[in-house]
């Protein structure tokens, strides 16, 4: 990939169940100020931030043009501002493209979401479906995930006990992450006793409602080395969208994820990904997705997701040391938070959850019902 692009700084708020006391702008400012302090950047025309990319959603924000009220925080009164309203990791892809094109040298990425202010997150995701054929039957992301989870469990021998271990481990990991102070640590027995949401998905299998913001500074190589000591290089990216209608898809095929991963691996020059990564961050909105997405990434043999969990695979492969999405971060920001976590690991700034001498990592994002859209980013340090 021409013109190397580095992640120079990362900042995030805590992810909490209800930040009722904070406006969107306040959360964003809590991210922007440390990013500027770490890099010494500003919005001046000569050597400042050349472009801002926001991540937000009109429905979650309960207003049209959700980025409009964020312009002052993003410096958009001084500069170009673009908006990503899909999976947050797409903003990383967008910033990479803007820098590699030669359009700008430095990009600010900043995403926010307050899931708590809506009456129901399921009502929001319900709107992603066709209004004539699939909305009338009540589909939302959780219901679609339930159908996929049933099919995947049969294909990979993933049991309720396996999923209980995924959730229990996520809680243990999250206790080492200061960004997730409200994450509950459940025992396997508590997970197994939690009520069904969409069989076989239990209440504790689903990522919790949360509010928060996350951001990073991207820069072309020459600028990156000027503004930070240890840039994290974006060496491979890939994304892919599967069919819109669930009935047109094989829900266990991992079609979009396999395509996205293959593109990212090819761009990063990776031929054998299985033993390549020191840290892996998966967007596991539901517990069954952790093994399923690992299979789709080619990091676990197909049909072996259950055996991988039982054999301690998540610990051995350093998967979701942050706690993952099951620890709580907004749907819209899932992949961007995963990229932020991998960056912190590669910078050696992950605190108690730090993986020793981590040099290469994978960040994954997903959006849409039953894994309709996937994006993968490969990050490395010198």
Beta strands, then each sheet from edge to edge (+ up, - down):
strand 1: 5-12
strand 2: 51-55
strand 3: 80-84
strand 4: 106-114
strand 5: 196-198
strand 6: 201-202
strand 7: 211-220
strand 8: 232-241
strand 9: 279-281
strand 10: 360-367
strand 11: 373-381
sheet 1: 3+ 2+ 4+ 7- 1+ 8- 11+ 10- 9-
sheet 2: 5+ 6-
end
